[in-house]
Amino acid sequence: MRPKPRRATIERRTGETDIRIELDLDGTGRHETDTGVGFLDHMLAQVARHGRVDLVVHARGDVHIDFHHTAEDVGIVLGQAIGQALGDKAGIARYGSALIPLDEALVQCALDLSGRPFLACSLPVAGKVGEFDAELAEDVFRAIAFNGGMTLHLAALAGKNTHHLIEAAFKAFARALAAAKQVEAGATDVPSTKGVL
């Protein structure tokens, strides 16, 4: 029997942003990102490439004010797309983790596609990367976790360069998601003693 496609298309329009995301969890890493925020586009490309998902993101927001609304709302919609594409989660590995170095930076990610949203984020970043406020990285991860129904832990074990720390975090998230979303050979049940996630 052919597996059911694990795809989602989500649109969100508010007075601050207009966002459309297309996601294929069983993709090859293809991506098309256009948010109006260059560094965010770069990070979303990491999620697609290292998470082995196909991702299309088109966003327009009030970036003349700042990047907060756009960054957070992209996280919201991406989280919703991940949750929808996972469906009932039958047969998935559920858990994923990764330890990613990027030059002097070393970031660990562990996640559980549990249906229980939680974020623990320890990234010592401040200031800006280009025009991107570094503190927005945590807002993006929080939005993904809470709208995707996942428990997400991110911790920097080493690093000084803000760009490296944030990029390593997105790559670690991508690799952890790649592991957690995998359908395990012969598995057909939801991976929980409760029978539902």
N, C-alpha and C positions, 0 to 999 in steps of 0.2 A: 504494500500500500504506500502510495506517495505521501510524504510528510506534508502537513498543512503549512502553507507559507506563514512565516512569522514577520509580518509587515504591519506598519501603521502609518497613517497620515493624519496629522493633527494641525488644526488651525486655531489661532487665538488672536482675537482683535480686542483691543482696549483703547482708551483715550490716549494711551502712552506708546503702545506698540502694535504692530501688525506682523504676525509670525506664522509661517507655515513650515512644518518639518515632515519629511518623508524618511522613514527608517525601514531597513531590511536587516533583521538580526542575522540572517544567514548570507550576508553579502561577502564581498571580497576586499572591502576597504575603499571603495570608490566614494568620492565626496565632492560636493558642490556647496560651498559656504559663502554666504553674502549677508552679513549682518550690519555692515557699516562700521564695525569695530574690528580693525585688522588683527589685533592680538587674539581676540575671541575666535575669529575665523581660523587662525593658526592652531588654537587649542582644539577646536571641533574637528579639524583635519586629523589631529592626533588620535582622537577618540575613534574616528572611522578607520584609520589605517591600522592602528594597533589593537583595536577591538574587533577587527574583521567584520565590520558592519558597513552597509552602504547608507550614506547619509546625505540628504539634501536639506539645507537650511536657508530660508529666505526670511530676512527680518528687516523691518523698518521701525525705527523708534525715535524718541525725542533726544537724539544724541547731541543736539545743540545745548541741552541742559547739562547732561552728563551721560555716562554709559550704564548707569545702574539699572534703569528700567529694562533696557534691551538685554543686558547680561542675565539678569534674574529671570526675565520672562522666557528667554531662550532655554534656560535651565528647567523652568516649569514645563515647557512644551516637550523638551527632550525627555524628561522624566515620564511624562504622560505617554509619550510614544513608546518608550521602553516597556512600561507596564502593559500597555495595550497589545504590543507585539508578542509579549511573553504568553498571553492567553492564560490558560489554567495552570501553566508551569509543569504539566505532567512530563516526567522523564528528564527534567533538567538537573544539572549538577547542583544548582542552587548557590553554592559557595564558590568564591574565587578570591585569590590573593596574588599580589605581585610586589616585588621589590625592584625598583628601577633606579639605576644610576644615571646621572647626566653630569659629566665632568665631576665637580666637587660635591654636587647635590645627590642625595640618596633619599628616596621617598618610598614608603610602604603603604599599600592599600589592601584592605580586606573588606569584602562585602558579602552580604547575605540577601538574596532576593526573597525576603521573608514575608513581605506584605506589611512589615512593621517599620515605619520610617524613623530613622535616627541618623544623626551625623555627629561624629567626633572628628574634629579637624585641628591638627596641630601643624600649621605651616607658618613659620616665622617670616612673613613677608610684609613689606610696607613700601610706600612710595608708589612709583609708576613704572610700568614696562611700556615704553613708548608713551601713548596717551591713556593707557589702560590702568585704572587704579588697582593695585595688587590685591587689596582687600576684597575686591569683587569675586576673586576666584572662590573663596569660601561661600559666597552667596550663590554662585552657580552650582557648586556641589550640594549645598543645602536644598536648593530648588529641585535638583535631579533626585536626590534621596527621598524627599518628602512627597514628590509627585510620582516617583517611580515605585514607591513602596519598598524601599530597600534600607537595610542597615549598612551604613558606610563609615568606615574608619580610614582616615588619612593621617599619616605622621611622617614628618621630616626627621630623618636620623642624622643627616649631615647636610651642610650647604650654606652658602652665603649669598650667591647670586640669585636675585629674585626671579628673573626669567627662568633660570635653570630649575629652581624649586617648583614653580608653578607648572612648567612643562613636564617635569618628572611626575608631578601629581596627576596630571591629565593622562599621561602615558600609563602610569600605574593603575589608574581607574580603568582605562581601556583594557589592559591585559587582565585585570581581575574580572571585568564584565565578560570578556571573551571566554574565560574559564567557567564562570557561573552559568552562562546562558547555554552552554553545550548540552545537547541531548546525549545522555549516557546510553551506551549500547545495551539493549535489552530492557531498559527502564521504561515503564509505562505509567507508573503511579506518580502522584504528587509527592515530592520528597519531604514529607512531614508525617509524624505519627498522628497529627490531627486530621490528616486527609485533605487539608486545604491550606493554601498560602495566600 
